[in-house]
Amino acid sequence: MDAERLRRVIVTYATLAMVTIGVVVAGLAITPLALRLREDALAALRHELTLKVMAGGEVVSRAANLAQQVTSRTVIRQKLESYNQGDVGLEELREFTGDKLADALNLSPDLIGIVRIAADGQRVAVLGKVAGAETLSPLTVPRLTIALARGEAGPVLVVAAPIVGRGGTLAGTDLVVVSAASLHAIVDEVRALRGRTQAALIDLAAPSRVALASDDNFTLDDADVVLIGQALDGQQVVMGEHGSLIATAAALPGTRWALLLRMPAREATSAVDNLLIWVTLAALVVIGLGVLGLRKVLQPLTGVFIVQSADMSRQIAELRQIQADLATKSHDLALSNAELQEYAYAASHDLQEPVRTIIGFAQLLSRRYRTQMGPEADEFIDFIVEGAERMRRQINDLLAYARLGRSDPVFEPVDMNKVAAEVRHALLGAIEASGAVIEVASLPTVKGGHEALSRLLQNLIGNALKFSQPGQPPHIEISASVDAHWAEFRVRDHGIGIAPEYHDRIFRMFERLHPRGQYEGSGIGLAICRKVVDLHGGRIWLESNPGEGCTFHFLLPLAQQRP
């Protein structure tokens, strides 16, 4: 083979090797970046939906609270019970109720109308703007329901709230009409997203299904219905892609409605796609320049063949820089999450002082002026004290939740028998008051934090004492079993139990399965339990059915693992 031909062969194979290596390296570097950026783009859509669901749930919760404040007024409730018993005539009841109930419209600017209906179906009072209230009938069971209707000036929430008399009987129904303008604004506003994004509030039980929508031309297809059904069944954010659309849905807390966000799939990742195109073109340009440089160097050679790798090194350096930029973004996200946790801790800590001030002055007002301003004023003062106390309990529980994991955990051998004894002593008052029987089997020693594990066991036993069968003393059994690495603990009670569809929901923050006031608590205790177990590398789950009690299982690492 002559020198000229040998030179061409060397240049050709060196060029092919250069192109192959460049394409492979670019592919290995760009592919993970592409996947990550696409996931982030879809996560933005899920995050937007989560924010809207939280805001919508707050609107519905405020409407329910307003309705409960209206129905809880003692004087007019007692008058209604007298009418139901035949002691008071309808006209007298209407005259008395109208005057007393009128000031309830001042509870909130969003409360625009009230319809009070007696147990026999007679309308006792109609106050304010009640258009839309005709969509709901009087209640037959004491359970609050919420519907979305069309009012005089726009959508309204109609809350059918039971008026519960003495003995738990249904004395009547309040149809409380609350403006849904805030809910409509939440659906209309699609923040931080672009293109043809659509939002809609869906009620599958309604004839039209689409209760509110950001677009007048919004239509619901079969794939959307399936996605919404999954969100309602699982009570979590679900996402699906059908045709050229990406949709995500989540259940609105406190309702059987679902919030749906939908946008063209191409628009969801358009920014990512454009970025990847430019990155790919840049990589190809770099590879092309490297090939040209290589050929320019190799072509003049006749005897000694020198392979230059400078261009390839530059390509690798540039791709590594892209990876370094991605790592920097991930680090910034971790710092942002840490700052958010610190903010939650500081906010809950700083809220304690103003709440203590509210409680102190409300109690002082109660002591000095009780009976001097009338029964309604006394009742309003009690509302202030009760609400402030509930807020203090929630802030304390939220502060305890935020404290968990703020610093590096210190794991040491913890004797769970000692922890159980300390918890029983801490709950001695509640145990003696309820006549509870607590059976504790021999428990193993685990590796963890003593204070956190005490809080875990105290919350589980406290729940068992709280949700016992009416009229029966609580019976609680605590046991454990071990294997090579883990100890499985079981806290079993014989209380009211929990339906299987709520087994995952109860571990969420502020999740309550019973009406406010029926059982004390902030809805954070089981969330703290799950966080404690997660910090120890274990997991927690529940076995229960209504009326059959609950058995909470949780795994903790053994202090001395078996060989």
FENLINNOR-V985357 format. One record per helix or strand of 3 or more residues. SS is the DSSP state (a for helix, b for strand). FROM is the first residue (numbers start at 0). LEN is the number of residues. Records with the same first field share a line. If there is no record, write none. Layout:
# FENLINNOR-V985357
SS=FROM-LEN + FROM-LEN
This chain:
# FENLINNOR-V985357
a=2-69 + 73-11 + 89-17 + 132-3 + 165-3 + 180-8 + 221-13 + 264-4 + 269-30 + 309-60 + 374-29 + 415-11 + 427-7 + 449-17 + 499-3 + 504-3 + 524-11
b=110-8 + 122-6 + 144-6 + 154-10 + 169-10 + 197-5 + 209-4 + 237-5 + 244-7 + 257-7 + 411-4 + 436-4 + 444-4 + 474-8 + 485-7 + 539-5 + 549-9
